[in-house]
Structure formats: structure tokens, C-alpha cells
Amino acid sequence: MSQEPLSIFHLIANASLLVQMVMLMLFLASVVSWVMIVQRGIYQTRAKAAFDAFERQFWSGIDLTQLYRQGNSKANQNNSGGVENIFRAGFKEFSRLRQQSGTEPDAIMEGTQRSMRVALAREEEKLEANLPFLASVASVSPYIGLFGTVWGIMNSFRGLANVQQATLATVAPGISEALVATAMGLFAAIPAVLAYNRFSARAESLSGKYETFAEEFSSILHRQVHSKP
């Protein structure tokens, strides 16, 4: 008499407790990874669009004081970020030091560049947020799934000791449920590693653009402070 094929749900429901725990861990890791993947995708896409828009505005010849005030109004509405925060940090410190009488131009530029470096580091942290978790899921998930598979196969072969006649139908369910753990490990790892590589590259690219802007902005301020009569 032929047996009905076992469904994936049936295999999971009848797996051993340890294998079920492994599957649950991998499922949760996959869900959290996808949430972070969506969040990172949205954030970095917005950061790239914000950089392009701000750079166009910055090089349009707009007065820097006016641009700074516009950035402050956006910051009050929690609508600023990325390169605009670097600009605001540098221009604020530059204006503060320049208004102090007796401050040397080199000291003004040193303080300005220090403020921009701090702001740049904070923006880089935002770009790279959650990437370590994705890297961990990508590297660890296959091994966790493999552990569940090995444990399930061990249980299957240990069960053969209590069977008079070993057949493929006897061990097939146990091996199948064990292999589901490996499949879930790969299901969690593959999107995580692809997302990590993509978002790491985009974060590095945006960080490079932020650094380039900070250098160009420093050059503009350097000319201003040294052209002061």
C-alpha cells in the first residue's frame, strides 16, 4: 500500500524537539533579517537621494548662511540627515569660532574639520547599522542548519536499532525532516549575505561621497577665513 508524501509542515511538526528549536531559531533569524533588509534598503535609498538633492543645492550658488538656516528648520522637523548634518556641524563651528576675536585661521579650520569628522563618523554609523547582524546571520545560519541536520540524521539511524528490517521508508521521514533544517539555514543565509554585500558597498560609496564633500567644503571655508582682511 503506497504512502502519501509527507508535507513540509508534517516533517517540521514531527521533528525532534532540538531540530524544531533549530528551525524556529532560523525562522526568527530570517524574519528579523528581512525586516532589517527592508529598513536598510529604504534608509540608504533615501540617503542617496538626499545627498544628490543637497549637493545640487549646495553647488547652485546659494548663500551658505541661508542653506544653514534651511537645514536648521529641517532638523527641527526631524527631516534632515546625511551630508546635511555634516554641513551643518561644520558651518556652525566655523561661524562660532570666526566670531571669537583673536582666533587664528588655522585654529578655526582645525575646529571646523574636527566637528565635521565627528558628524561624518555618526553618519557612517547610521549607514552601516544592522549590517553586523546580517553578516552574522549569513555566516552562522548554514552551520546552525547543518547542526540540526546532523542531529536529525543521528536520531534516524539510532531508531534503526529498534527495527527488525531496515528499509528506505523507515529512515526517509527522519532524514527528510533533518534536511529541512539545512534548507532553512540556507534560506536565512542567502538573502542575508546578498543584502550584506549590497548594503556594505552602498554604505562605503556614500561614506566616500560624504568625505569628498567634507574636503570640498573645508576648502571653501579655508578660502573664506584666509581671505578675511
C-alpha positions, 0 to 999 in steps of 0.5 A: 500500500503506497504512502502519501508524501509527507508535507513540509509542515508534517516533517517540521511538526514531527521533528525532534524537539532540538531540530524544531528549536533549530528551525524556529531559531532560523525562522526568527533569524530570517524574519528579523533579517528581512525586516532589517533588509527592508529598513536598510534598503529604504534608509540608504535609498533615501540617503542617496537621494538626499545627498544628490538633492543637497549637493545640487543645492549646495553647488547652485550658488546659494548663500551658505548662511541661508542653506544653514538656516534651511537645514536648521528648520529641517532638523527641527522637523526631524527631516534632515540627515546625511551630508546635511548634518555634516554641513551643518556641524561644520558651518556652525563651528566655523561661524562660532569660532570666526566670531571669537576675536583673536582666533587664528585661521588655522585654529578655526579650520582645525575646529571646523574639520574636527566637528565635521569628522565627528558628524561624518563618523555618526553618519557612517554609523547610521549607514552601516547599522544592522549590517553586523547582524546580517553578516552574522546571520549569513555566516552562522545560519548554514552551520546552525542548519547543518547542526540540526541536520546532523542531529536529525540524521543521528536520531534516524539511524539510532531508531534503526536499532529498534527495527527488525528490517531496515528499509528506505521508508523507515529512515526517509521521514527522519532524514527528510525532516533533518534536511529541512533544517539545512534548507532553512539555514540556507534560506536565512543565509542567502538573502542575508549575505546578498543584502550584506554585500549590497548594503556594505558597498552602498554604505562605503560609496556614500561614506566616500561621497560624504568625505569628498564633500567634507574636503570640498567644503573645508576648502571653501571655508579655508578660502573664506577665513584666509581671505578675511582682511 
